[in-house]
Amino acid sequence: MFTVRESDLDERVHVNNVVYVRWVQEAAAAHWALLAPEGAHNAIAWVALRHEIDYLSPAMLGDAIAARTWVGVAHGLSFERFTEIRRQDDGRLLASARTLWCPVDARTGKPQRVSAEVRARCSVPTSDGDRYG
């Protein structure tokens, strides 16, 4: 849950587009913190490869914002994540995002494959039945 602050606003007095990217990032980090198996936090970090955001309605000063996120399909080293950003009071969808993330070794920063356990927790089956994309 986020509350729109004055520093989130742009010259049009609504939430600046880069703030939505920050919210997508914060939702992803919070989700990983809940989802990751023991020990994974120290071994795996995530880097964004791509953000796609559809801005549907503006958020304004004082709005309470809820972000809902879930992981889609993993293909190789690319994990798809979806995020919806809604105004809490009326449930209106303000933005939707699709982001591609790559797991990296937390120490070296190099892309790395993740364990079957992490894949099972972090990916949905593909349409062709391949569990891990």
C-alpha positions in Angstrom: 0.0 0.0 0.0 1.3 3.4 -0.9 0.0 6.9 -0.3 0.6 9.6 -3.0 2.9 12.2 -1.6 3.5 15.7 -3.0 7.0 14.6 -4.2 5.2 11.9 -6.4 3.5 14.6 -8.4 4.5 16.2 -11.7 3.7 19.6 -13.2 0.2 18.4 -14.1 -0.4 17.7 -10.4 -0.9 14.0 -10.8 1.5 11.1 -10.1 4.5 11.2 -12.4 5.0 8.2 -14.7 8.4 7.3 -13.1 6.7 6.9 -9.7 4.6 4.0 -11.2 7.9 2.3 -12.1 9.1 2.7 -8.5 5.8 1.2 -7.3 6.2 -1.8 -9.7 9.7 -2.3 -8.3 8.7 -2.1 -4.7 5.8 -4.5 -5.2 8.2 -7.0 -6.9 10.7 -6.7 -4.1 8.0 -7.2 -1.4 6.6 -10.2 -3.3 10.1 -11.8 -3.7 10.7 -11.2 0.1 7.5 -13.3 0.8 8.0 -15.9 -1.9 11.7 -16.7 -1.8 12.8 -20.0 -0.1 15.2 -19.8 2.8 18.7 -18.7 1.7 17.6 -17.4 -1.7 17.7 -13.7 -0.6 21.4 -13.9 -0.2 22.1 -15.9 -3.4 19.7 -14.4 -5.9 19.1 -10.8 -6.9 16.8 -9.6 -9.7 17.4 -7.0 -12.4 14.7 -5.6 -14.7 15.1 -6.2 -18.4 12.0 -4.5 -19.6 9.1 -2.5 -18.2 5.8 -2.1 -20.2 3.2 0.1 -18.4 -0.2 1.2 -19.5 -1.4 4.3 -17.7 -5.2 4.2 -17.5 -6.2 6.9 -15.0 -4.3 9.4 -12.9 -3.5 9.1 -9.2 -3.7 12.3 -7.2 -2.2 13.7 -3.9 -3.4 11.7 -0.9 -4.7 8.7 -2.9 -4.2 5.4 -1.2 -2.7 3.0 -3.8 -2.7 -0.8 -3.7 -0.3 -2.8 -5.9 -1.1 -6.4 -6.8 1.6 -8.5 -8.5 2.1 -12.0 -9.7 4.7 -14.0 -11.7 3.9 -15.3 -15.2 5.9 -17.7 -17.3 9.7 -18.1 -17.0 11.6 -18.6 -20.3 15.3 -19.4 -19.8 16.6 -16.5 -17.7 13.6 -14.3 -18.2 10.8 -14.2 -15.7 7.6 -12.3 -16.5 5.8 -10.4 -13.8 2.5 -8.5 -13.9 1.4 -5.7 -11.7 -1.9 -3.9 -11.3 -1.9 -0.5 -9.5 -5.4 0.5 -8.1 -6.8 3.4 -6.1 -7.8 1.8 -2.8 -10.9 3.9 -2.2 -12.8 2.9 -5.4 -10.7 0.0 -6.7 -10.2 1.8 -10.0 -7.3 0.4 -12.1 -4.8 3.2 -12.6 -2.0 1.3 -14.4 -1.1 -2.2 -15.4 2.5 -3.4 -16.0 4.3 -6.3 -17.5 8.0 -6.5 -16.5 10.7 -9.0 -17.5 13.2 -9.8 -14.8 16.4 -11.8 -14.9 17.9 -13.6 -11.8 21.5 -12.8 -11.1 24.1 -14.0 -8.7 23.8 -11.6 -5.8 27.6 -11.4 -5.3 28.8 -11.2 -8.9 25.8 -9.7 -10.7 26.1 -12.3 -13.5 22.9 -13.9 -14.8 22.2 -17.3 -13.2 19.8 -20.2 -13.5 17.7 -20.7 -10.5 16.8 -24.0 -8.7 13.8 -26.0 -9.5 12.4 -24.9 -6.1 12.6 -21.2 -7.0 11.2 -21.9 -10.5 8.3 -23.8 -8.9 7.5 -20.9 -6.6 8.1 -18.2 -9.1 6.6 -19.3 -12.4 3.4 -20.6 -13.8 3.1 -23.5 -16.3 3.3 -22.6 -20.0 0.4 -23.3 -22.3 2.2 -26.3 -23.8 2.4 -28.0 -20.4 6.1 -27.3 -19.9 6.1 -26.4 -16.2 9.1 -24.1 -16.3 9.0 -22.3 -19.6 
